[in-house]
C-alpha cells in the first residue's frame, strides 16, 4: 500500500512538473516565469524526497540544498524586479 501511495505521489508531482514547465515556456511575463521556476524547483525537491523514501536512500541533504537554492534565487530575482538592482 505504501508503494502504491508513493507511486501516486510521484505521478502527481510529475504532472505538476509538466504543468509548471508549460507555464515557464508560455509565461507572458518575467514574474510568471519566475513563479514557474520556483514551482519546478520545489516540485523537484518533492520528487527527490519521495524517491528517497521509496528507495531508502538518504539524499535528503540534496533536497534541502535544492529547496534553499530555489528560494534564494526567487528572492533575488524578485528583488531585482522590484528595485532594478541586486545590491
The 8 nearest C-alpha neighbors of each residue, nearest first, counted from 0:
[[1, 3, 2, 4, 5, 6, 7, 53],
 [2, 0, 4, 3, 5, 6, 53, 7],
 [1, 3, 5, 0, 4, 6, 53, 7],
 [4, 2, 6, 0, 1, 5, 7, 8],
 [5, 3, 1, 7, 6, 2, 8, 0],
 [4, 6, 8, 2, 7, 3, 9, 1],
 [7, 5, 9, 3, 8, 4, 10, 2],
 [6, 8, 10, 4, 5, 9, 11, 3],
 [7, 9, 5, 11, 6, 10, 12, 4],
 [10, 8, 6, 12, 7, 11, 13, 5],
 [9, 11, 13, 7, 8, 12, 6, 14],
 [12, 10, 14, 8, 13, 9, 7, 15],
 [11, 13, 15, 9, 14, 10, 16, 8],
 [14, 12, 16, 10, 15, 11, 9, 17],
 [15, 13, 17, 11, 16, 12, 10, 18],
 [14, 16, 12, 18, 13, 17, 19, 11],
 [15, 17, 13, 19, 14, 18, 39, 12],
 [16, 18, 14, 20, 15, 19, 13, 21],
 [19, 17, 21, 15, 20, 16, 14, 22],
 [18, 20, 22, 16, 35, 21, 17, 39],
 [19, 21, 23, 17, 22, 18, 16, 24],
 [20, 22, 18, 24, 23, 19, 25, 17],
 [23, 21, 19, 25, 26, 20, 24, 35],
 [24, 22, 32, 20, 35, 26, 21, 25],
 [23, 25, 21, 22, 26, 20, 32, 27],
 [26, 24, 22, 23, 21, 27, 32, 20],
 [27, 25, 22, 23, 31, 32, 28, 24],
 [26, 28, 25, 31, 29, 32, 30, 24],
 [29, 27, 31, 26, 30, 32, 33, 25],
 [28, 30, 32, 31, 33, 27, 26, 80],
 [31, 29, 33, 32, 28, 34, 77, 80],
 [32, 30, 34, 29, 26, 33, 28, 35],
 [31, 33, 23, 35, 29, 30, 34, 26],
 [32, 34, 30, 36, 35, 31, 29, 37],
 [33, 35, 37, 31, 32, 36, 38, 30],
 [34, 36, 32, 38, 23, 19, 33, 37],
 [37, 35, 39, 33, 38, 34, 40, 32],
 [36, 38, 34, 40, 35, 39, 69, 33],
 [37, 39, 35, 41, 36, 40, 42, 34],
 [40, 38, 36, 42, 37, 41, 16, 43],
 [41, 39, 37, 43, 38, 42, 69, 36],
 [40, 42, 44, 38, 43, 39, 66, 45],
 [43, 41, 45, 39, 44, 40, 38, 46],
 [44, 42, 46, 40, 45, 41, 39, 47],
 [43, 45, 41, 62, 47, 42, 46, 48],
 [46, 44, 42, 48, 43, 47, 41, 49],
 [47, 45, 43, 49, 48, 44, 50, 42],
 [46, 48, 50, 44, 45, 49, 51, 43],
 [49, 47, 51, 45, 46, 50, 44, 52],
 [50, 48, 52, 46, 51, 47, 53, 45],
 [49, 51, 53, 47, 52, 48, 54, 46],
 [52, 50, 48, 56, 54, 49, 53, 55],
 [51, 53, 49, 55, 50, 54, 48, 56],
 [54, 52, 50, 51, 55, 49, 5, 2],
 [53, 55, 56, 51, 52, 50, 57, 49],
 [56, 54, 52, 51, 53, 57, 50, 58],
 [57, 55, 51, 54, 58, 52, 53, 50],
 [56, 58, 59, 51, 55, 60, 52, 54],
 [57, 59, 60, 61, 56, 51, 62, 47],
 [58, 60, 62, 61, 57, 63, 48, 51],
 [59, 61, 63, 58, 62, 64, 57, 65],
 [62, 60, 64, 59, 58, 63, 65, 47],
 [63, 61, 59, 44, 65, 60, 64, 66],
 [62, 64, 60, 66, 61, 65, 67, 59],
 [63, 65, 67, 61, 66, 62, 68, 60],
 [66, 64, 62, 68, 67, 63, 61, 69],
 [67, 65, 69, 63, 64, 68, 41, 62],
 [66, 68, 64, 70, 69, 65, 63, 71],
 [67, 69, 71, 65, 70, 66, 72, 64],
 [70, 68, 66, 72, 67, 71, 40, 37],
 [69, 71, 73, 67, 72, 68, 74, 66],
 [72, 70, 68, 74, 73, 69, 75, 67],
 [71, 73, 75, 69, 74, 70, 68, 76],
 [74, 72, 70, 76, 75, 71, 77, 69],
 [73, 75, 77, 71, 72, 76, 78, 70],
 [76, 74, 72, 78, 73, 77, 71, 79],
 [75, 77, 79, 73, 78, 74, 72, 80],
 [78, 76, 80, 74, 79, 75, 73, 81],
 [79, 77, 75, 81, 76, 80, 82, 74],
 [78, 80, 83, 76, 84, 85, 77, 82],
 [81, 79, 77, 78, 83, 82, 76, 84],
 [80, 82, 78, 79, 83, 77, 84, 76],
 [83, 81, 79, 84, 80, 78, 85, 77],
 [82, 84, 79, 80, 81, 85, 78, 86],
 [85, 83, 79, 82, 86, 78, 80, 81],
 [84, 86, 79, 78, 75, 83, 82, 76],
 [85, 84, 79, 78, 82, 83, 75, 76]]
